[in-house]
Amino acid sequence: MLSWLAVAFLTVWIGVVVFSIATGGERGAPDRAALLGQATAALQDGDGARLHELLLDAPDTGFSDDYASRLRAAGRPEPVPAGPDAVEFRSGQVRTVLSVTEEGGRWYLSLLPPGE
């Protein structure tokens, strides 16, 4: 009986791991244009989970949820280029600047100032 429970547990565990890997996808975006498009859509939809996948250094999904909902509550977030390594999102009276960075062939937004 115990061996059947162990086999059942192992089977479920393997299934969960495979499902998590299959649905996880890659973080970031393949290029800068895609990053800005995906980030704009996430912010305009108030989708913190999608935004979290684009942030290189977000502490947790709760932060991303709050960030996206606050920008959306202020108006309609729109991107404005702020140089080669930054983008400003304007939403009503709110202005926020995020760094744009490439790491490992993927593009991300960062809460940290641009590095050297």
Secondary structure as UniProt FT lines:
FT   HELIX           2..24
FT   HELIX           32..45
FT   HELIX           48..54
FT   HELIX           61..74
FT   STRAND          78..81
FT   TURN            84..85
FT   STRAND          86..91
FT   TURN            92..93
FT   STRAND          94..103
FT   TURN            104..105
FT   STRAND          106..110
//
